[in-house]
């Protein structure tokens, strides 16, 4: 379920980035989501090859865990986006 959720989130953010190029700073968010998707893919594949069992763990717990993993990524992206927006328009002076 993690792999599916992160792949879908990465696809949506990548599509949004391609449509709205640099307006919202989605490039870094897409990169982080694709990197996390690749890490989860490798983790699932190696675990499946070494231990066997189900490749996709579908259920409510994996779904909640997927959401719990995605929320901090969006929160950190939003914090950096707001910081860049505030400093770009001169609302807060950076120390040099």
Biopython code that builds the backbone (N, CA, C, O; Angstrom):
import numpy as np
from Bio.PDB.StructureBuilder import StructureBuilder

atoms = [
    (1, "UNK", "N", (0.818, -1.187, 0.000)),
    (1, "UNK", "CA", (0.000, 0.000, 0.000)),
    (1, "UNK", "C", (0.865, 1.256, 0.000)),
    (1, "UNK", "O", (0.516, 2.252, -0.635)),
    (2, "UNK", "N", (2.005, 1.213, 0.717)),
    (2, "UNK", "CA", (2.885, 2.394, 0.738)),
    (2, "UNK", "C", (3.343, 2.730, -0.664)),
    (2, "UNK", "O", (3.326, 3.889, -1.079)),
    (3, "UNK", "N", (3.753, 1.700, -1.391)),
    (3, "UNK", "CA", (4.270, 1.902, -2.742)),
    (3, "UNK", "C", (3.207, 2.518, -3.640)),
    (3, "UNK", "O", (3.490, 3.437, -4.409)),
    (4, "UNK", "N", (2.000, 2.016, -3.543)),
    (4, "UNK", "CA", (0.915, 2.544, -4.375)),
    (4, "UNK", "C", (0.611, 3.989, -4.012)),
    (4, "UNK", "O", (0.467, 4.830, -4.900)),
    (5, "UNK", "N", (0.511, 4.288, -2.728)),
    (5, "UNK", "CA", (0.179, 5.649, -2.287)),
    (5, "UNK", "C", (1.252, 6.658, -2.699)),
    (5, "UNK", "O", (0.937, 7.744, -3.186)),
    (6, "UNK", "N", (2.522, 6.292, -2.500)),
    (6, "UNK", "CA", (3.588, 7.219, -2.861)),
    (6, "UNK", "C", (3.723, 7.374, -4.367)),
    (6, "UNK", "O", (4.035, 8.462, -4.852)),
    (7, "UNK", "N", (3.493, 6.302, -5.109)),
    (7, "UNK", "CA", (3.557, 6.403, -6.575)),
    (7, "UNK", "C", (2.441, 7.309, -7.096)),
    (7, "UNK", "O", (2.672, 8.128, -7.986)),
    (8, "UNK", "N", (1.254, 7.167, -6.555)),
    (8, "UNK", "CA", (0.134, 8.018, -6.967)),
    (8, "UNK", "C", (0.409, 9.471, -6.591)),
    (8, "UNK", "O", (0.184, 10.373, -7.398)),
    (9, "UNK", "N", (0.891, 9.704, -5.377)),
    (9, "UNK", "CA", (1.208, 11.076, -4.950)),
    (9, "UNK", "C", (2.307, 11.671, -5.833)),
    (9, "UNK", "O", (2.231, 12.840, -6.211)),
    (10, "UNK", "N", (3.321, 10.877, -6.162)),
    (10, "UNK", "CA", (4.411, 11.363, -7.022)),
    (10, "UNK", "C", (3.894, 11.682, -8.413)),
    (10, "UNK", "O", (4.293, 12.687, -9.002)),
    (11, "UNK", "N", (3.016, 10.847, -8.951)),
    (11, "UNK", "CA", (2.445, 11.120, -10.276)),
    (11, "UNK", "C", (1.608, 12.392, -10.279)),
    (11, "UNK", "O", (1.700, 13.190, -11.212)),
    (12, "UNK", "N", (0.799, 12.590, -9.253)),
    (12, "UNK", "CA", (-0.056, 13.785, -9.177)),
    (12, "UNK", "C", (0.800, 15.042, -9.055)),
    (12, "UNK", "O", (0.547, 16.032, -9.741)),
    (13, "UNK", "N", (1.813, 15.010, -8.185)),
    (13, "UNK", "CA", (2.666, 16.185, -7.995)),
    (13, "UNK", "C", (3.490, 16.456, -9.260)),
    (13, "UNK", "O", (3.688, 17.614, -9.626)),
    (14, "UNK", "N", (3.967, 15.413, -9.925)),
    (14, "UNK", "CA", (4.725, 15.598, -11.162)),
    (14, "UNK", "C", (3.848, 16.212, -12.242)),
    (14, "UNK", "O", (4.286, 17.117, -12.952)),
    (15, "UNK", "N", (2.623, 15.735, -12.375)),
    (15, "UNK", "CA", (1.700, 16.314, -13.343)),
    (15, "UNK", "C", (1.423, 17.784, -13.017)),
    (15, "UNK", "O", (1.401, 18.632, -13.910)),
    (16, "UNK", "N", (1.212, 18.076, -11.734)),
    (16, "UNK", "CA", (0.981, 19.467, -11.322)),
    (16, "UNK", "C", (2.199, 20.331, -11.615)),
    (16, "UNK", "O", (2.064, 21.478, -12.042)),
    (17, "UNK", "N", (3.394, 19.780, -11.384)),
    (17, "UNK", "CA", (4.620, 20.517, -11.676)),
    (17, "UNK", "C", (4.727, 20.827, -13.166)),
    (17, "UNK", "O", (5.104, 21.936, -13.543)),
    (18, "UNK", "N", (4.400, 19.863, -14.005)),
    (18, "UNK", "CA", (4.499, 20.082, -15.447)),
    (18, "UNK", "C", (3.476, 21.103, -15.933)),
    (18, "UNK", "O", (3.742, 21.838, -16.884)),
    (19, "UNK", "N", (2.322, 21.158, -15.299)),
    (19, "UNK", "CA", (1.288, 22.117, -15.678)),
    (19, "UNK", "C", (1.572, 23.525, -15.142)),
    (19, "UNK", "O", (1.282, 24.512, -15.817)),
    (20, "UNK", "N", (2.135, 23.622, -13.935)),
    (20, "UNK", "CA", (2.344, 24.914, -13.278)),
    (20, "UNK", "C", (3.817, 25.224, -13.081)),
    (20, "UNK", "O", (4.178, 25.879, -12.103)),
    (21, "UNK", "N", (4.653, 24.782, -13.959)),
    (21, "UNK", "CA", (6.117, 24.815, -13.920)),
    (21, "UNK", "C", (6.725, 25.253, -12.593)),
    (21, "UNK", "O", (6.927, 24.409, -11.719)),
    (22, "UNK", "N", (7.021, 26.525, -12.407)),
    (22, "UNK", "CA", (7.762, 26.937, -11.215)),
    (22, "UNK", "C", (6.923, 27.745, -10.235)),
    (22, "UNK", "O", (7.463, 28.310, -9.285)),
    (23, "UNK", "N", (5.654, 27.807, -10.442)),
    (23, "UNK", "CA", (4.828, 28.691, -9.642)),
    (23, "UNK", "C", (4.760, 28.283, -8.168)),
    (23, "UNK", "O", (4.816, 29.146, -7.293)),
    (24, "UNK", "N", (4.644, 27.016, -7.887)),
    (24, "UNK", "CA", (4.462, 26.570, -6.514)),
    (24, "UNK", "C", (5.663, 25.834, -5.936)),
    (24, "UNK", "O", (5.587, 25.349, -4.807)),
    (25, "UNK", "N", (6.745, 25.737, -6.654)),
    (25, "UNK", "CA", (7.919, 25.051, -6.152)),
    (25, "UNK", "C", (7.708, 23.551, -6.000)),
    (25, "UNK", "O", (8.182, 22.948, -5.037)),
    (26, "UNK", "N", (7.003, 22.955, -6.944)),
    (26, "UNK", "CA", (6.668, 21.539, -6.851)),
    (26, "UNK", "C", (7.813, 20.626, -7.293)),
    (26, "UNK", "O", (7.739, 19.409, -7.121)),
    (27, "UNK", "N", (8.856, 21.203, -7.853)),
    (27, "UNK", "CA", (9.960, 20.381, -8.339)),
    (27, "UNK", "C", (10.598, 19.565, -7.214)),
    (27, "UNK", "O", (10.806, 18.360, -7.355)),
    (28, "UNK", "N", (10.905, 20.223, -6.105)),
    (28, "UNK", "CA", (11.530, 19.525, -4.977)),
    (28, "UNK", "C", (10.583, 18.509, -4.342)),
    (28, "UNK", "O", (11.010, 17.428, -3.935)),
    (29, "UNK", "N", (9.318, 18.850, -4.258)),
    (29, "UNK", "CA", (8.342, 17.915, -3.700)),
    (29, "UNK", "C", (8.231, 16.669, -4.568)),
    (29, "UNK", "O", (8.179, 15.554, -4.049)),
    (30, "UNK", "N", (8.193, 16.850, -5.879)),
    (30, "UNK", "CA", (8.132, 15.704, -6.784)),
    (30, "UNK", "C", (9.382, 14.841, -6.655)),
    (30, "UNK", "O", (9.297, 13.613, -6.659)),
    (31, "UNK", "N", (10.536, 15.481, -6.540)),
    (31, "UNK", "CA", (11.786, 14.741, -6.396)),
    (31, "UNK", "C", (11.799, 13.906, -5.110)),
    (31, "UNK", "O", (12.217, 12.748, -5.121)),
    (32, "UNK", "N", (11.345, 14.491, -4.022)),
    (32, "UNK", "CA", (11.302, 13.771, -2.744)),
    (32, "UNK", "C", (10.327, 12.595, -2.824)),
    (32, "UNK", "O", (10.629, 11.503, -2.341)),
    (33, "UNK", "N", (9.169, 12.814, -3.427)),
    (33, "UNK", "CA", (8.190, 11.732, -3.529)),
    (33, "UNK", "C", (8.683, 10.603, -4.434)),
    (33, "UNK", "O", (8.460, 9.431, -4.130)),
    (34, "UNK", "N", (9.354, 10.939, -5.547)),
    (34, "UNK", "CA", (9.892, 9.883, -6.417)),
    (34, "UNK", "C", (11.029, 9.133, -5.730)),
    (34, "UNK", "O", (11.150, 7.918, -5.893)),
    (35, "UNK", "N", (11.854, 9.829, -4.973)),
    (35, "UNK", "CA", (12.930, 9.152, -4.240)),
    (35, "UNK", "C", (12.357, 8.223, -3.181)),
    (35, "UNK", "O", (12.858, 7.113, -3.000)),
    (36, "UNK", "N", (11.331, 8.650, -2.488)),
    (36, "UNK", "CA", (10.700, 7.802, -1.485)),
    (36, "UNK", "C", (10.020, 6.602, -2.142)),
    (36, "UNK", "O", (10.056, 5.495, -1.605)),
    (37, "UNK", "N", (9.403, 6.819, -3.296)),
    (37, "UNK", "CA", (8.791, 5.713, -4.028)),
    (37, "UNK", "C", (9.841, 4.684, -4.424)),
    (37, "UNK", "O", (9.606, 3.481, -4.308)),
    (38, "UNK", "N", (10.999, 5.149, -4.892)),
    (38, "UNK", "CA", (12.078, 4.230, -5.264)),
    (38, "UNK", "C", (12.590, 3.455, -4.047)),
    (38, "UNK", "O", (12.853, 2.256, -4.141)),
    (39, "UNK", "N", (12.729, 4.134, -2.908)),
    (39, "UNK", "CA", (13.190, 3.452, -1.691)),
    (39, "UNK", "C", (12.189, 2.384, -1.248)),
    (39, "UNK", "O", (12.579, 1.279, -0.872)),
    (40, "UNK", "N", (10.910, 2.717, -1.293)),
    (40, "UNK", "CA", (9.892, 1.755, -0.891)),
    (40, "UNK", "C", (9.845, 0.586, -1.873)),
    (40, "UNK", "O", (9.665, -0.561, -1.464)),
    (41, "UNK", "N", (10.006, 0.872, -3.176)),
    (41, "UNK", "CA", (10.031, -0.200, -4.169)),
    (41, "UNK", "C", (11.174, -1.173, -3.900)),
    (41, "UNK", "O", (10.982, -2.388, -3.945)),
    (42, "UNK", "N", (12.351, -0.643, -3.624)),
    (42, "UNK", "CA", (13.500, -1.504, -3.330)),
    (42, "UNK", "C", (13.268, -2.288, -2.041)),
    (42, "UNK", "O", (13.578, -3.478, -1.979)),
    (43, "UNK", "N", (12.730, -1.641, -1.020)),
    (43, "UNK", "CA", (12.450, -2.310, 0.245)),
    (43, "UNK", "C", (11.453, -3.453, 0.057)),
    (43, "UNK", "O", (11.670, -4.559, 0.552)),
    (44, "UNK", "N", (10.354, -3.183, -0.664)),
    (44, "UNK", "CA", (9.353, -4.222, -0.900)),
    (44, "UNK", "C", (9.919, -5.363, -1.737)),
    (44, "UNK", "O", (9.666, -6.533, -1.450)),
    (45, "UNK", "N", (10.677, -5.027, -2.761)),
    (45, "UNK", "CA", (11.209, -6.064, -3.651)),
    (45, "UNK", "C", (12.205, -6.958, -2.924)),
    (45, "UNK", "O", (12.141, -8.181, -3.045)),
    (46, "UNK", "N", (13.115, -6.367, -2.179)),
    (46, "UNK", "CA", (14.083, -7.180, -1.446)),
    (46, "UNK", "C", (13.412, -7.999, -0.357)),
    (46, "UNK", "O", (13.769, -9.160, -0.152)),
    (47, "UNK", "N", (12.455, -7.424, 0.339)),
    (47, "UNK", "CA", (11.718, -8.175, 1.355)),
    (47, "UNK", "C", (10.933, -9.318, 0.752)),
    (47, "UNK", "O", (10.865, -10.402, 1.332)),
    (48, "UNK", "N", (10.340, -9.089, -0.405)),
    (48, "UNK", "CA", (9.572, -10.131, -1.077)),
    (48, "UNK", "C", (10.480, -11.253, -1.576)),
    (48, "UNK", "O", (10.134, -12.431, -1.478)),
    (49, "UNK", "N", (11.650, -10.878, -2.115)),
    (49, "UNK", "CA", (12.580, -11.894, -2.607)),
    (49, "UNK", "C", (13.199, -12.705, -1.477)),
    (49, "UNK", "O", (13.396, -13.911, -1.622)),
    (50, "UNK", "N", (13.506, -12.071, -0.365)),
    (50, "UNK", "CA", (14.169, -12.762, 0.738)),
    (50, "UNK", "C", (13.201, -13.534, 1.634)),
    (50, "UNK", "O", (13.519, -14.633, 2.088)),
    (51, "UNK", "N", (12.031, -12.968, 1.888)),
    (51, "UNK", "CA", (11.115, -13.575, 2.843)),
    (51, "UNK", "C", (9.870, -14.171, 2.209)),
    (51, "UNK", "O", (9.196, -14.994, 2.828)),
    (52, "UNK", "N", (9.558, -13.771, 0.995)),
    (52, "UNK", "CA", (8.335, -14.242, 0.354)),
    (52, "UNK", "C", (7.126, -13.502, 0.893)),
    (52, "UNK", "O", (7.256, -12.427, 1.477)),
    (53, "UNK", "N", (5.967, -14.072, 0.698)),
    (53, "UNK", "CA", (4.740, -13.441, 1.190)),
    (53, "UNK", "C", (4.133, -12.515, 0.160)),
    (53, "UNK", "O", (4.474, -12.559, -1.021)),
    (54, "UNK", "N", (3.223, -11.674, 0.632)),
    (54, "UNK", "CA", (2.529, -10.740, -0.250)),
    (54, "UNK", "C", (3.418, -9.564, -0.599)),
    (54, "UNK", "O", (4.151, -9.052, 0.248)),
    (55, "UNK", "N", (3.349, -9.137, -1.857)),
    (55, "UNK", "CA", (4.129, -7.975, -2.275)),
    (55, "UNK", "C", (3.438, -6.694, -1.828)),
    (55, "UNK", "O", (4.085, -5.788, -1.304)),
    (56, "UNK", "N", (2.132, -6.614, -2.032)),
    (56, "UNK", "CA", (1.352, -5.462, -1.595)),
    (56, "UNK", "C", (0.567, -5.840, -0.355)),
    (56, "UNK", "O", (-0.150, -6.840, -0.344)),
    (57, "UNK", "N", (0.702, -5.047, 0.676)),
    (57, "UNK", "CA", (-0.030, -5.264, 1.912)),
    (57, "UNK", "C", (-1.199, -4.287, 1.918)),
    (57, "UNK", "O", (-1.037, -3.116, 2.263)),
    (58, "UNK", "N", (-2.372, -4.773, 1.535)),
    (58, "UNK", "CA", (-3.552, -3.932, 1.422)),
    (58, "UNK", "C", (-4.362, -4.057, 2.716)),
    (58, "UNK", "O", (-4.646, -5.161, 3.179)),
    (59, "UNK", "N", (-4.723, -2.924, 3.280)),
    (59, "UNK", "CA", (-5.518, -2.920, 4.500)),
    (59, "UNK", "C", (-5.588, -1.523, 5.073)),
    (59, "UNK", "O", (-5.027, -0.580, 4.514)),
    (60, "UNK", "N", (-6.272, -1.395, 6.177)),
    (60, "UNK", "CA", (-6.447, -0.079, 6.796)),
    (60, "UNK", "C", (-5.169, 0.394, 7.484)),
    (60, "UNK", "O", (-4.850, 1.582, 7.429)),
    (61, "UNK", "N", (-4.436, -0.505, 8.128)),
    (61, "UNK", "CA", (-3.200, -0.097, 8.801)),
    (61, "UNK", "C", (-2.133, 0.398, 7.821)),
    (61, "UNK", "O", (-1.537, 1.446, 8.067)),
    (62, "UNK", "N", (-1.867, -0.318, 6.716)),
    (62, "UNK", "CA", (-0.904, 0.217, 5.750)),
    (62, "UNK", "C", (-1.370, 1.536, 5.123)),
    (62, "UNK", "O", (-0.552, 2.397, 4.799)),
    (63, "UNK", "N", (-2.693, 1.689, 4.954)),
    (63, "UNK", "CA", (-3.219, 2.938, 4.406)),
    (63, "UNK", "C", (-2.965, 4.101, 5.367)),
    (63, "UNK", "O", (-2.521, 5.169, 4.946)),
    (64, "UNK", "N", (-3.245, 3.896, 6.646)),
    (64, "UNK", "CA", (-3.019, 4.947, 7.646)),
    (64, "UNK", "C", (-1.528, 5.263, 7.761)),
    (64, "UNK", "O", (-1.143, 6.425, 7.891)),
    (65, "UNK", "N", (-0.696, 4.231, 7.713)),
    (65, "UNK", "CA", (0.749, 4.450, 7.759)),
    (65, "UNK", "C", (1.227, 5.235, 6.534)),
    (65, "UNK", "O", (2.106, 6.089, 6.655)),
    (66, "UNK", "N", (0.663, 4.960, 5.372)),
    (66, "UNK", "CA", (1.018, 5.702, 4.156)),
    (66, "UNK", "C", (0.676, 7.178, 4.304)),
    (66, "UNK", "O", (1.475, 8.048, 3.956)),
    (67, "UNK", "N", (-0.507, 7.450, 4.819)),
    (67, "UNK", "CA", (-0.915, 8.844, 5.037)),
    (67, "UNK", "C", (-0.003, 9.502, 6.070)),
    (67, "UNK", "O", (0.395, 10.656, 5.911)),
    (68, "UNK", "N", (0.327, 8.756, 7.134)),
    (68, "UNK", "CA", (1.209, 9.292, 8.174)),
    (68, "UNK", "C", (2.616, 9.555, 7.636)),
    (68, "UNK", "O", (3.326, 10.404, 8.175)),
    (69, "UNK", "N", (3.029, 8.855, 6.600)),
    (69, "UNK", "CA", (4.342, 9.090, 5.994)),
    (69, "UNK", "C", (4.307, 10.253, 5.006)),
    (69, "UNK", "O", (5.306, 10.953, 4.843)),
    (70, "UNK", "N", (3.181, 10.466, 4.354)),
    (70, "UNK", "CA", (3.070, 11.530, 3.354)),
    (70, "UNK", "C", (2.891, 12.896, 4.009)),
    (70, "UNK", "O", (3.421, 13.887, 3.506)),
    (71, "UNK", "N", (2.164, 12.971, 5.107)),
    (71, "UNK", "CA", (1.872, 14.259, 5.753)),
    (71, "UNK", "C", (3.141, 15.021, 6.137)),
    (71, "UNK", "O", (3.220, 16.211, 5.833)),
    (72, "UNK", "N", (4.138, 14.415, 6.784)),
    (72, "UNK", "CA", (5.348, 15.188, 7.110)),
    (72, "UNK", "C", (6.106, 15.688, 5.875)),
    (72, "UNK", "O", (6.713, 16.758, 5.913)),
    (73, "UNK", "N", (6.074, 14.926, 4.793)),
    (73, "UNK", "CA", (6.738, 15.373, 3.568)),
    (73, "UNK", "C", (6.077, 16.637, 3.047)),
    (73, "UNK", "O", (6.762, 17.592, 2.683)),
    (74, "UNK", "N", (4.746, 16.651, 3.009)),
    (74, "UNK", "CA", (4.037, 17.851, 2.573)),
    (74, "UNK", "C", (4.225, 19.008, 3.552)),
    (74, "UNK", "O", (4.292, 20.163, 3.131)),
    (75, "UNK", "N", (4.309, 18.717, 4.850)),
    (75, "UNK", "CA", (4.504, 19.776, 5.847)),
    (75, "UNK", "C", (5.871, 20.441, 5.693)),
    (75, "UNK", "O", (5.975, 21.666, 5.754)),
    (76, "UNK", "N", (6.904, 19.647, 5.498)),
    (76, "UNK", "CA", (8.252, 20.206, 5.316)),
    (76, "UNK", "C", (8.315, 21.000, 4.013)),
    (76, "UNK", "O", (8.906, 22.079, 3.975)),
    (77, "UNK", "N", (7.706, 20.473, 2.937)),
    (77, "UNK", "CA", (7.680, 21.207, 1.668)),
    (77, "UNK", "C", (6.955, 22.543, 1.834)),
    (77, "UNK", "O", (7.416, 23.567, 1.330)),
    (78, "UNK", "N", (5.832, 22.535, 2.532)),
    (78, "UNK", "CA", (5.077, 23.770, 2.757)),
    (78, "UNK", "C", (5.887, 24.776, 3.563)),
    (78, "UNK", "O", (5.842, 25.971, 3.273)),
    (79, "UNK", "N", (6.626, 24.315, 4.568)),
    (79, "UNK", "CA", (7.458, 25.218, 5.372)),
    (79, "UNK", "C", (8.540, 25.866, 4.524)),
    (79, "UNK", "O", (8.757, 27.073, 4.620)),
    (80, "UNK", "N", (9.222, 25.085, 3.697)),
    (80, "UNK", "CA", (10.246, 25.656, 2.820)),
    (80, "UNK", "C", (9.643, 26.584, 1.775)),
    (80, "UNK", "O", (10.232, 27.612, 1.444)),
    (81, "UNK", "N", (8.472, 26.228, 1.253)),
    (81, "UNK", "CA", (7.800, 27.071, 0.268)),
    (81, "UNK", "C", (7.426, 28.419, 0.878)),
    (81, "UNK", "O", (7.646, 29.464, 0.265)),
    (82, "UNK", "N", (6.863, 28.396, 2.084)),
    (82, "UNK", "CA", (6.487, 29.646, 2.741)),
    (82, "UNK", "C", (7.706, 30.478, 3.109)),
    (82, "UNK", "O", (7.680, 31.702, 2.976)),
    (83, "UNK", "N", (8.785, 29.826, 3.574)),
    (83, "UNK", "CA", (10.008, 30.554, 3.908)),
    (83, "UNK", "C", (10.575, 31.246, 2.668)),
    (83, "UNK", "O", (10.965, 32.412, 2.735)),
    (84, "UNK", "N", (10.623, 30.548, 1.557)),
    (84, "UNK", "CA", (11.135, 31.135, 0.321)),
    (84, "UNK", "C", (10.241, 32.261, -0.160)),
    (84, "UNK", "O", (10.738, 33.277, -0.646)),
    (85, "UNK", "N", (8.942, 32.104, -0.035)),
    (85, "UNK", "CA", (8.014, 33.139, -0.466)),
    (85, "UNK", "C", (8.139, 34.392, 0.404)),
    (85, "UNK", "O", (8.113, 35.515, -0.099)),
    (86, "UNK", "N", (8.276, 34.183, 1.716)),
    (86, "UNK", "CA", (8.393, 35.323, 2.630)),
    (86, "UNK", "C", (9.697, 36.071, 2.386)),
    (86, "UNK", "O", (9.693, 37.300, 2.322)),
    (87, "UNK", "N", (10.809, 35.362, 2.250)),
    (87, "UNK", "CA", (12.093, 36.039, 2.037)),
    (87, "UNK", "C", (12.185, 36.649, 0.648)),
    (87, "UNK", "O", (12.874, 37.653, 0.468)),
    (88, "UNK", "N", (11.513, 36.072, -0.332)),
    (88, "UNK", "CA", (11.553, 36.613, -1.694)),
    (88, "UNK", "C", (10.888, 37.981, -1.770)),
    (88, "UNK", "O", (11.368, 38.863, -2.482)),
    (89, "UNK", "N", (9.796, 38.165, -1.047)),
    (89, "UNK", "CA", (9.066, 39.429, -1.106)),
    (89, "UNK", "C", (9.508, 40.422, -0.040)),
    (89, "UNK", "O", (8.883, 41.469, 0.128)),
    (90, "UNK", "N", (10.577, 40.104, 0.680)),
    (90, "UNK", "CA", (11.160, 41.053, 1.608)),
    (90, "UNK", "C", (10.403, 41.246, 2.898)),
    (90, "UNK", "O", (10.605, 42.250, 3.580)),
    (91, "UNK", "N", (9.541, 40.321, 3.252)),
    (91, "UNK", "CA", (8.796, 40.464, 4.497)),
    (91, "UNK", "C", (9.668, 40.197, 5.709)),
    (91, "UNK", "O", (9.420, 40.740, 6.786)),
    (92, "UNK", "N", (10.689, 39.365, 5.542)),
    (92, "UNK", "CA", (11.628, 39.062, 6.608)),
    (92, "UNK", "C", (13.038, 39.183, 6.011)),
    (92, "UNK", "O", (13.326, 38.631, 4.949)),
    (93, "UNK", "N", (13.895, 39.906, 6.707)),
    (93, "UNK", "CA", (15.258, 40.086, 6.237)),
    (93, "UNK", "C", (16.120, 38.930, 6.706)),
    (93, "UNK", "O", (16.076, 38.559, 7.879)),
    (94, "UNK", "N", (16.901, 38.358, 5.806)),
    (94, "UNK", "CA", (17.835, 37.299, 6.195)),
    (94, "UNK", "C", (19.157, 37.917, 6.624)),
    (94, "UNK", "O", (19.588, 38.927, 6.067)),
    (95, "UNK", "N", (19.801, 37.304, 7.621)),
    (95, "UNK", "CA", (21.118, 37.767, 8.063)),
    (95, "UNK", "C", (22.157, 37.342, 7.040)),
    (95, "UNK", "O", (22.150, 36.208, 6.562)),
    (96, "UNK", "N", (23.048, 38.267, 6.713)),
    (96, "UNK", "CA", (24.092, 37.945, 5.722)),
    (96, "UNK", "C", (25.443, 38.100, 6.334)),
    (96, "UNK", "O", (26.453, 37.876, 5.666)),
]
sb = StructureBuilder()
sb.init_structure("model")
sb.init_model(0)
sb.init_chain("A")
sb.init_seg("    ")
for serial, (resi, resn, name, xyz) in enumerate(atoms, 1):
    if name == "N":
        sb.init_residue(resn, " ", resi, " ")
    sb.init_atom(name, np.array(xyz, "f"), 0.0, 1.0, " ", f" {name:<3s}", serial, name[0])
structure = sb.get_structure()
